[in-house]
Amino acid sequence: QVQLVESGGGLVQPGGSQTLSCAASGSIFSIYAMGWYRQAPGKQRDLVARIFTRDSSTIYADSVKGRFTISRDNAKNTVYLQMNSLKPEDTARYYCNAAPYGTGQYWGQGTQVTVSS
């Protein structure tokens, strides 16, 4: 089992920046990738960014490329999402995800990000 705890959400003005953190605990060795997803009201949950354990390679949704950066601190078992140039359309609940080798997924409880003036 893997437990994920997100932090860092809140209200930010358009054009501003915010950093989300996701602390993982439990069977960390079983994870091959960690990522951030987001879900706005009435919409599906979509991938924002992902980082792979083996080589730290990353992938991003087209809508956030050049503005968001995913990174990790192995010593702290923590993954970060640095969000710059935030737009109102980035408003959503952001969920941390851990994908283990094999089947299944782990999710955090989510953290709300609201971009508004």
N, C-alpha and C positions, 0 to 999 in steps of 0.2 A: 504494500500500500504506500501511496505517496500523498502527503498533505501539502496543500498550497495555500499561502496566505498573501493576499494582495494588499497594497497600501499606496497612497499617494494621489488618489483622485480628489476631485473638488471642482470649484468654479474657477474658470480662467477666462480672460478677455480674448477676443479674436486677435490673432497675431502673437499671442503669448506662448509660453512654454510650460511644460509640466513633465514630471518624471514619475512613472509608475514602477513599483517594486513588487517582486513575487518571491517569497521565501519558500523554498521547498524543504521538506523533511521526510524521513521514512526511507523507503527503498530507492534511494537516489540512483544507485548503480543500474537500475532497470530502465532508466529513461534514455531514449535516443534523440529526443527533440523536445524543446519547450517553446511555447509561443504565447502570443496574445491574440485574443479574438475580441470582437465587440458586437454588441447587439443594441440597436435603437428600438424604441417602441414600435411594435407592429412589423418589425423586419426580422429577417433571419440572422443568426449569429455567423459572422464572417471572419475569416482569418485576416489579421492585421500584419503580423510579422512572426517569423519562426527562426529559431537558432538550433543547429544540430550539435549534439554533444561531441561527436567524433572529431569534427574538424572546425567547429564554430562557424560554419558557413551559414548564411542567412538568406531568407526570402522575404519579400514584402508585397503587400497589396499595391496595385498601381496607384491607388488613391493616396497613399502615404509615402511613396518613394521620394527620397530627397528631403523629407520633413521629419520622419520618425527613424529612430535608430534602436535596434534591439542589441543588448549585450548581456554578458553574464560574469559573475564573480564566483569562480569555482570554490574558493576558500569559504565563502559565505553561503554557498548553495542558493544563490539569488540571481534572478534574471530581471533586467531593467528594460523599460521602454521609455526612451527620451523622445518627447513629442515637442516639436518646434513649429512655429507658424501655424498654430492651431486655427481651425475654421469652425464655424457653427455646425457644419455637417459632420464634424468629428465627435459631436455630442452622442454619447452612448454609454452603456455599461460595459466595462472592459473586464474580460475574464482571462486569467492565466490558465494555461493548459500544459499538461505534461503527457507526452506520448511514450508509453513503455514499449520495449521490444515485445512482440506478440500482440495480443488483442487488448482492447480496452483503452480508456482515456481517463485522465484525472483533471478535475476542474477546481478552481478556487471559487470563492463566493461572489467574486466580482467587486468592482469599484466603479462608482459613477464619475464620469467626466462630463462636465457641462461647459460648453464654450459659448459665452454670451456676454454682451456688453450691458 
